[in-house]
Amino acid sequence: MNQPELEALAADAYVYGYPLVAALTMVERFAKGGLGTLPAEQFNHFSHATRLARPGDQFVSVNNDTIYSIAQLDLSEGPLVLHVPDAADAYYVLQFIDAWTDNVAYLGRRATGTDAQTWLIVPPDWHGTPSDPSRVIELPTTVGTVVGRFACAGPGDLPRVKALQAGLVLEPLEPGGLVAGLPEPDPDVPERLAFFERLRVWMQAFPPATPDIEYQRRFAPLGLLDDGASPYRAAAADWTLALAKGLAAGRERVEDATRPPEDHPPGEWRSALHLFDYNLDHLGPGTLHDPEWRIPDRRAAYLSRAAAARAGLWGNHAYEASYATTYDDSDGRPLTGANSYTLRFDQPPPAEAFWSVTMYSVPDYYLVENPVDRYSIGDRTPGLVYGDDGSLTLTLQHDQPEDPTTAANWLPTPHGEFRPIIRLYQPKPTVLDGTYQVPPIHRA
């Protein structure tokens, strides 16, 4: 295989494998150091946040609406039993994600209700007999993640949420086993090829869906199917260069996929309605099997999966929570903290549970420090001032407004460019069919 062909193949491998590497790197990070207010925790135990997300919690596009409870699962020693408490009709969701970032199941207000529940989480190809076959979640990979989000209206609501977190319990079906954890990539591989080494080791440990295996075989010339010793430790210079160039090209392809198309209407909010529809093979409890929620082209699904992992790792399907984002104002100019903007809703955004607009920096997509500790604004924000006609006008700018009404509806922005995200939890049908359009942001 010549150099251009190797580079092209390496770019394809990056797009295909980025979600696996991104997800398991985050799993590894949780185990060693936690994330923000989520403390480090061993496999098969929940790590509970004690506050809403803030700047410094360096997780891409983290939400500021819910309190997180996250568990990293390892089913190498068998199934787990999950106990979920009664949430008394309050919004929550438990999202089950495999190592390849496929959303394979949901529990919660939309999917299974808010009564107390007990579920059995089983590894792939488990042949046991569950006591209740209707309460089984099959994880397609032995390692995966549960992301729990509990709606929280602010500090005064924390005791209620903490009580729910305390009732969220994982326990092994058969106690006494030792989990395998993540296999270690070769630490002596040069940094420029570390991505491929991680992909090689983790791809072998956590096989993808059966239809993906044939596609993976294409990557044999890259060393990704090699067993045993790493092919990247003392690789030939020209081969290394081809892989590094391909990695850079693949990374750029993923970055491009997270940007709005250049010919989009000025100020349009780019909806993520189908960004997370790449799971085509493992659709468990709480997921929707309808064709509209499945990307028909598997190759296109790989790129969508990579873009989702880059811009919103472990995000929900739109039917659980709908996201939309924009980078520019109604005149098509980039949003920047050098200007002041307004966002007017004639009617409240259509959500069964609640909605919010959250502010992020560009290009990292992190929350941004501000003097009033307000990182999102929405229908649960206290003190919002509505118009006599029921409309709501938000102000987006860096400096705090002097006018009290404007200040009540103020969402602080960073100095530089920014990207807001609007989230609608349990979106109504007009959102899911594309009828509802978020109004553009106008420069004041």
Secondary structure by P-SEA (a helix, b strand, c coil): ccaaaaaaaaaaaaaacaaaaaaaaaaaaaacccccccccccccbbbbbccccccccccccccccbbbbbbbbbcccbbbbbbbccccccbbbbbbbcccccccccccccccccccbbbbbbcccccccccccccccccccccbbbbbbbbbccccaaaaaaaaaaabbbbbccccccccccccccccccccaaaaaaaaaaaaacccccccccccccccccccccccccccccccaaaaaaaaaaaaaaaaaaaaaacccccccccccccccccccccccccccccccccccccccaaaaaaaaaaaaaccccccccccbbbbbbccccccccccccbbbbbbbccccccccccbbbbbccccbbbbbcccccccccccccccccccccbbbbbbcccccccaaaaaabbbbccccbbbbbbbcccccccccccccccccccc
